[in-house]
């Protein structure tokens, strides 16, 4: 999850959704990596106030696959926390493995890797 794929600013208790393409031939490797996420990466996610994080895989057209992510941010300075995560050497190494497997969507905002998507419904 590259930090640029999330909305900037202060947002305590906010939910985030994002989407990115994945190359069909990369799905087995991406799935393998995420079956055993490095402990250092998981620790950094917790350290930067990311909770309840999930990634889903969907085939939206024959042969066209996307990853959808969801997480909750519990801190009070999202931009600063994402900058700390992006500066982390273990996270950078993780991204070197995962980013080549992904295919950013053309409609993403400048500076995003994962394209931030808008929440249109929520129910607790």
Rosetta blueprint (number, residue, H / E / L):
1 X L
2 X L
3 X H
4 X H
5 X H
6 X L
7 X L
8 X L
9 X L
10 X L
11 X L
12 X L
13 X L
14 X E
15 X E
16 X E
17 X E
18 X E
19 X E
20 X E
21 X E
22 X E
23 X L
24 X H
25 X H
26 X H
27 X H
28 X H
29 X H
30 X H
31 X H
32 X H
33 X H
34 X H
35 X H
36 X L
37 X L
38 X L
39 X H
40 X H
41 X H
42 X H
43 X H
44 X H
45 X H
46 X H
47 X H
48 X L
49 X L
50 X E
51 X E
52 X E
53 X E
54 X E
55 X E
56 X E
57 X E
58 X E
59 X E
60 X E
61 X E
62 X L
63 X L
64 X E
65 X E
66 X E
67 X E
68 X E
69 X E
70 X E
71 X E
72 X E
73 X E
74 X L
75 X L
76 X L
77 X L
78 X H
79 X H
80 X H
81 X H
82 X H
83 X H
84 X H
85 X H
86 X H
87 X H
88 X L
89 X H
90 X H
91 X H
92 X H
93 X H
94 X H
95 X H
96 X H
97 X H
98 X H
99 X H
100 X H
101 X H
102 X E
103 X E
104 X L
105 X L
106 X L
107 X L
108 X L
109 X L
110 X L
111 X L
112 X L
113 X L
114 X L
115 X E
116 X E
117 X E
118 X L
119 X L
120 X L
121 X L
122 X L
123 X L
124 X L
